[in-house]
Amino acid sequence: MLTITKEFHFSASHVLDRLPSWHPCARMHGHNYVVVLELSARREDLTEAGFVRDYRELDAFKKWMDDTLDHRHLNEAMGGGISPSAENLAAWIFDLWIERFPELTAVKVSETPKTWAEYRPPR
């Protein structure tokens, strides 16, 4: 398999309201998020140019992220009923974009420079 990744950035707030009230993440707070899309293909499935996918085609994701997530409140942006944890955000993004990018194999989300969540569906 050949794999490519591209990193994206946005800032947003959220409340993890399913935590005990004493937990600091139960209060509204924000992060400077990093999202990494990972796309993979077999060698024989590369494009004629030799790409898993042209990186420029990922500009659509950047535009969507800027319009939908950047400087937004994730509890609202992700819709009711989904706790906007990094884990759920990674899975939510994957589910929204797998049809558009069938080569998508994983989505990683970072809320801080030292923490990452990754969604990689079972094979």
N, C-alpha and C positions, 0 to 999 in steps of 0.2 A: 504494500500500500504506500502511496505517496500522500503526504499530508501538508496542507498549508494552514496558516493561522493569520488572523488580522485582529489588531487591538483597536478598541473604540473607547471613548471616555464621555461620561455625562455626570451631572450633579443632580441630586434629588433628595427629597425628605421621605421619611416613612415612620410609622409607629408599629412596633411589634406588639399588638394589643392582646396577644394570647399569653403574654408573660406576666409573672406576678408584678403587682404595682410598684414594688420596691426596686425592680430591675431597671437599670438606666435606659435600656432599649425599649422599655414600655412607654417612655416619653417620646414626643416628637423630636427627631434629630435627623441629621443629614449626612451624606457621604459623597465623596468624589469617586464614583464608580468606574471600574475598568471592566469591560466586557471583551472576551476573546472568543471569536468564532473559529472553530476548527473544521476544515473540510477535507475529505479524503477520497481518493479514487485509486483503482487498480491501474497499473501501467498501461494496459490495453484500453482503458476507458478515458485516457487523457484527451483533451481537445486536440484538434489538428495542430494548434500552436504549441502543444506540449504542456498545457495547463490542467490542473485539477479544475480550476475555474479562474477566469481573469479577475484579478483583484479589483479592477475598476467596477465590476458588476456588484461588488459589495457596497458601493456608494449608496445603493437603495436602502440598505440596512442603516447606514449612517444617517440618512435623511429621516427615516422612520424613527430612529432612536432620538434624534434631535427634536422632532415634532411631537413625539409621544411621551418620552421619558425625561428629557433634559429640563431641569428646573421645574419639575412637577412633583406632586405628592404621590408616591407609588401606590399607596392604599387606594387612591382613586384611579390612577392610570391603569392598574392591573385589574381593576374591577372588584366588586365586592366578593367576599368569601375566600379570597386568597391572601394568606399572610405574606407580606412582601419581604420575606427573608431572602438572603442571597441564593439559597438553595432553590426556593420556589421561583425566584426571578430567572435563574438559569434554565430551569425546566420550561417555564412559561415562554421565554424567548425561543427556545428550541422548538416547542410545539407550534409557535406562530410562523416560524421561518423554514421548517423542514420541507414544506411543499414548494416554496420558492427556490430553495437551495437543497436539492435532494442529496448532494454530497456532504451536507452538514453531519458531522459525527459527534460533536460536543460543543457545549457552551460553557465557558468559565466566567465567573463573576467575582470581582474583588470589591470589598467595601473599604478595606484599609490595605496599606502596602504589605502587611504580613498575613492577611486572611484571604482565602479563596474557597469558592464552592464551584463544583463542576457537575454538570448534568451530561451523562453519556448513556443513551438508552441501551437496554440489554440487546444483545445480538440474537 
